[in-house]
Amino acid sequence: MTDRIREFLRNRREDGPCVVVDLDVVRANYNAFARALPDTRVFYAVKANPAPEVLTLLAELGSSFDCASVPEIQMVLAAGATADRISFGNTIKKERDIARAFQLGVRLFAVDCEEEVEKVARAAAGAKVFCRILCDGAGAEWPLSRKFGCVPEMAVDVLEHAHRKGLVAYGVSFHVGSQQKNVEAWDSALASASAIFRACADRGIHLSLVNLGGGFPARYLQDVPAAEAYGEAIFRALSRHFGNAIPQTIIEPGRGMVGAAGMIEAEVVLISKKSAEDEVRWVYLDIGKFGGLAETMEEAIRYPIRTSHDGDAVEPCVLAGPTCDSADVLYEKTPVMLPVSLAIGDKVLIEATGAYTTTYSAVAFNGFDPLRSYVI
Ligand SMILES: *Cc1c(COP(=O)(O)O)cnc(C)c1O
């Protein structure tokens, strides 16, 4: 936790859970990515935290942006970035949204099948497209499914189709899975990417770009490698597979850019047991899965939790949210060790919650307000 966040919370008078994001940490993370991968452009994945202050800061620092919808594109433009710094990175787009993005000046689009190429060709004539390939997500704590991307062999046909349709077949993208703790995870995807470059070249199509995606981790309970280690491993993999002909590259960090910049303050609403003999206490907070902590699904992301009683004796607790939905349990399979002295009404701090919290928060499930956000 940063001193600025601590100071902010000391002075906060409003009731209810909130997330506080420290822009100094976002700036430091951006600079760390820029230093770790000096020849790579950074396209911040807007969905991780689209707060206007975050977008404005990153626009000022020179970042580009990965957007998944027209409203995200409009948020980025409103933050002061020009359309040539925007990629429409969602592979699933309505044709009229492609047309709207094109009208707004966006010229870079993701595809993963010929059907999507057809849409882009009709709605964004002459634009650049990159084809997303499947990645197994091994080593990631929040792996992405088979929903996005095609097999590498098919990508060659997709890109050739784009070329024939008058688009610029521009490159290849992949995502190695979010919260990817293995710095070598990019290697096999880059091997596939270079094979696609060669196969396209054989068909007279010369690709330019490899979009290395996101996946860079935030520190939760365990240490994670620094941006520098990712940069070195990625550069080694690029050299291994592309030799002296290293293509243009971009990264799309979301979690790694903003995760560690945020902290949630919540309150203990109830502490109880299910039977007199129960060894595990149930601790219910005023925030849960529907208030912004959706990534606790299957206990995938385990946030560090601080209380004002840290240092006292601890005992295992099930941690749950306040709503009347039985899915609103954060950690039960692996309980959380919390101080025995923790009491109803105490404040609890949930660390590294700057990414994927405000955007996952429900509008008013059970009448609870969406997660309030302060950017300082
Ligand atoms: C969500 C997303 C990202 C960001 O992923 P992180 O693991 O948070 O860095 C990057 N690129 C695309 C296409 C995405 O959908």
The ligand as an SDF file (V2000), in Angstrom:
LIG
                    3D

 15 15  0  0  0  0  0  0  0  0999 V2000
   -7.7290   -8.4120  -21.4620 C   0  0  0  0  0  0  0  0  0  0  0  0
   -6.7690   -8.2880  -22.5760 C   0  0  0  0  0  0  0  0  0  0  0  0
   -5.4790   -7.8350  -22.3390 C   0  0  0  0  0  0  0  0  0  0  0  0
   -4.9440   -7.5340  -20.9510 C   0  0  0  0  0  0  0  0  0  0  0  0
   -4.5640   -8.6940  -20.2980 O   0  0  0  0  0  0  0  0  0  0  0  0
   -3.7640   -8.6520  -18.9070 P   0  0  0  0  0  0  0  0  0  0  0  0
   -3.5270  -10.0690  -18.6030 O   0  0  0  0  0  0  0  0  0  0  0  0
   -4.6300   -7.9470  -17.9230 O   0  0  0  0  0  0  0  0  0  0  0  0
   -2.5120   -7.8970  -19.1500 O   0  0  0  0  0  0  0  0  0  0  0  0
   -4.6390   -7.6800  -23.4130 C   0  0  0  0  0  0  0  0  0  0  0  0
   -5.0500   -7.9540  -24.6810 N   0  0  0  0  0  0  0  0  0  0  0  0
   -6.2920   -8.3920  -24.9440 C   0  0  0  0  0  0  0  0  0  0  0  0
   -6.6790   -8.6560  -26.3510 C   0  0  0  0  0  0  0  0  0  0  0  0
   -7.1790   -8.5780  -23.9130 C   0  0  0  0  0  0  0  0  0  0  0  0
   -8.4100   -9.0360  -24.1800 O   0  0  0  0  0  0  0  0  0  0  0  0
  1  2  1  0
  2  3  1  0
  2 14  2  0
  3  4  1  0
  3 10  2  0
  4  5  1  0
  5  6  1  0
  6  7  2  0
  6  8  1  0
  6  9  1  0
 10 11  1  0
 11 12  2  0
 12 13  1  0
 12 14  1  0
 14 15  1  0
M  END
$$$$
